[in-house]
Amino acid sequence: MSATPTYRFGVFLFDAARLELTREGRPVHLQPQPAQVLATLLERAGRPVSRDDLRRAVWPGDTFVDFDRGLNFCVAQIRTALGDDAATPRYVRTLPKKGYEFICPVEASGKGVRLKSDPFRGIALAVGLVLLAAIVVAVYVAATARANLPIVAVARFDNETGDPALSRFSDALTDTLVERLTTQGSGRYAVVGNAAILRLPRDRRDLRTIASSLHAQYVVIGQLQRDDRRLRVLAHLIRLPEQTHITVSRTDGIAVETLAATDDIAARIAAAFDARLRQGGATSSSRAAASP
């Protein structure tokens, strides 16, 4: 070798100048001749090395030795040092009747030395970069799309019955409607239902402030009304900032104030409003009545 590089592979580092092998910084014992064989295999990593090439690299021509036995011993010592297995090699592969090949990706550092590595590493790196770029683009597109979604604000339904006990029912209806619209509007519009400004009572609620502070294009306002005979829920879909009514959902004859009832009413309202939001709202007012 015209230079004496250092080779890194897996958790190992091999100093070709000193013929020293380390594993994660700790020395690994390797006798001089096995170390020379390892140096030769690392120098030609990824290529077959014949037994004759190893003989010429390790044993001078005037050395009399049982070469086959000596080489077998060296390779066995290398495998022991690396924790390798001849049957399922990770580092040194036997080429029957030919020689050996170092198959683990190798990085070589040193003057005049080029990086030797797995031929598929470059391809894998390129594919990885392409995938990474695709993911970045997808995330950016998704984030941009989310940022451009129209926002629907859902105000707390007003309990206009005079019965404080029904406030719990109207609050449950508000929260259920937020859940339904969020599910149905996924990818088409965003829903805001927990902002403090949306929980204010009607006489303190300012739709222009809701539009500007929440960047909302629509607001839902609900009313719970009651007379001596029946309970009614009205829900209004209003376009902001002009405060134009898009549609109104009306549910009469509510017999019991249960969670099952809130599920049913919220489903009716969400279906009616979602249909209009899919169309991007409307320029004129309309009314939609529903009864159980």
N, C-alpha and C positions, 0 to 999 in steps of 0.2 A: 504494500500500500504506500502511495506517495504521501499520505497524510494519516494521522492517527486520530480518528474521530471518536466521539463518545456516542454510543447508541442507546436510545431509549425505546423500550417496548413493554407494554403492559405496566406492571409495577416495578420493572427492573431497569437498571442502568448499567451499561457495560463500558468500561474505559479500555479502549483498544491499546492505548500506549502502555498502560500498566497491567493489562490483562486482569482487571479487577471487576468483579460482579457485585452489585449491591441490590437489595430489595427494600424499597421505601427507605433508603438511607442506611440500611444495616448490611454489613458485609456478608456475602454468601461464599463459602469456601469452594474453590474450584482449582484443581491442579493445573500446572502450566500447559501440558499438552491438550487436555480438554478445553482450556481457555483459548488456545490457539485455533482449535477446530471451531469453537463458537465464533471467534473473530472472523474467520473465513466465511462461515455461513451468514453472519450478519452483514458482511461486506457485499454479499450477493443475495441479500434478502429478496424473496419473491421469485428467485430463479433456481433451477436445479444445479447442484454442485456434485460432480462425479466423485467417486471414491479416489480415482487417480489424482484429481485436482487437490483433494484434501491431503493425499499422501505427499504430493510435491510441496504443498504449503506448510506442512507440519514436520515432515521427516525429510531431511536432506538426502541426496542420492547416495551418499557414502554411509548412511546409517543402516545397519543390519538389524531388522526387527520383524517380528511376526505382524505384518501390517494389518491384516484383516482383524486379528484379535485386538490389536492396539486401537484401531479405529472404533470397533464395536464398544470397547471399554470407554473410550472418550465420549461417544454419543450417549452411552448409558449414564455416565457421570453428569453430562449436561442436562439430561432429562431429570435426573434426581435433583440437581440444583434448582431447576425451574419448576419442579413439581409437575412435569409433563408425563403423558402416557402415550406409548407407541401405538396403542390400539385406537385411541381417539386423541390425536395430537392437537395441541394448541400452538406449539412453537416449532418443533422439528418433525417434519414428515419424512418417513422412509420411502425412497423410490426403489422398489425391489430390483436388485441386480444393477442398479445405476448409481445411486448415491443418496443425497439428502437435500431437503429444501427447508429454509426457514420461512414459515408461513404467517407468522404474526406481523401485523403492521409495525414498521420500524421508522423512527426518526433519527437521523444522523446529524450531528453538529460538529463542525471543524473546518479548517481552512481547505478550500477546494473540494469540499464534499457536498454532494447533492442529496436532497432528502429522498429517502427510499421509503415507500409506504405501499399499503394495499392498493392495487390498481383501481379498486372500486371506491376508494375513499373519496376521490375527486367527484365521481358521479354522485355519491351519496350526499356530499357537501352541496353540490349544485342543486340537487333535488330538494334538500333541506332549505336552501335559500329561497327557492321558488315557492315552496310551501309557506315559509315564513312571510314572504311578500304577499302571498294570497290571503293569509290570515290577517295581516295588517290592513290590507285593502278592505276585507270583509268587515273588520271591526270599525274601520273609518266610515264605510258606507252605512253600516247599521247605526252608528252613533249619529251620523248626519241625518239619517232618516228619522231617528227618534227625536232629534232636535227640531225637525221640521213638522212633526205631528201636531195637528190642532189639539188644543187643550180644552177639556170639558171640566168645569168646576161644578161640584155638587154641594149646594148649600144645605145646611141643616133644615129638615122639614119643620114648618111652623105648626105647633099645636094650638089651633084656634078654637078648640072645643070648650075651653074654660075648665077642663078637668085635668089637674096636674098629673093624675095617674096615667093619662094617655101619652105623656111626654116620653115615657120609656118605649112605648110602641112606635111613636114617630121617629125616635132616634134609631131604633132597630131597623125601621124601614129605610132611613137614610143610609145607614151602613151597608145594608143588603143591596141597595141600588148601586152604591159605589162598587161593590164586589162584582155585580152582574155586568155593569158597563165596562169595568176593567177587563173582564174576561172576554166579552164580546168585541171590544174595540182593540184588542191586541194587534199592534202593527198598523193600525189605521188612525187612532186618536189616543191621547193620553188622558187619564182621569185624575183629578185632584179632589180629595174629599176630607182631608184632615187638617187643612190650613185653619189657623185661628180665626181668620177673617170670615170664613164660611160658617163658623159656629155662632156668630153674633145674631141676636134677635132681629126680626124683620125691620123694626123701627130704627135700628142702628146700622143696617146693611146698605152699602153703597156699591152698586153694580159697576160703576166706572172704576172704583178703586180695586174691585176684584179683577177687572179686566187688565188694569195696568200692573198691579202687584203680582198677579199669578200668570200674566201673559195669556190669559184665557180668551178663546174665541167664542166659547159658549158657556152658559151657566144653567144649572137645573135648580129651580125653586119649587118646593113642595108645600102643600097645605093639608092639614088634617082638620076637617070640619064636621060639625054634628048638630042635629036638631033633635026633637023629641022622638023621632022615629028611626033615624038612620045615621050611619057614619060614612063620610065621603073622603076620598083622597084625590087631590088634584096635583098634578106635576107639570111644570112648564119648562119647555126647552127654549132658551132665549139666546139669540145671537148677540155677541158683544163686538164693539162697544156701542152699537146703535140701539141695543135693547129691543130688537125686533123679535116678536114671538114666532117661533118656527112651528111648534106643535104643542098640544096639551093633551095629556092622558088623564082620563077621569075614571075612577072606580067607585061605584055606589054599592050600598047594601052590604057593608061589611058586618058580619054577624058577630064574630069573635076577634079579639085582639091578641092573636097568638103569633109565634114565630112562623108557623106554617102559612098564616095569612100574609105576613111580610114577604115571605118567599114568593108567593103567588102574585102579589101586587107588584113587587120589584121586577119580577120576570115580565109582566105586562108592560110596565113603563120602559124597561130596558129594550124590549123588542120594538116598541113604537119609536123610541128615540134613536136606536141604532139604525133603523131603516132610513130615517131622515139624515143622520150623520153620514151614512154611506153615500148619500146623494150630495153631500157637501152643504146641507141645510137648504133653505128656500128663501126666496126674496119676499114672499108674502106670508101673512099669517094663515094658519090652518088649525083646525081643531079635530082631535081624534078622541072619541068617547069609547070607553070599554066598561063592560059590566060583568060580574062574576057569573 
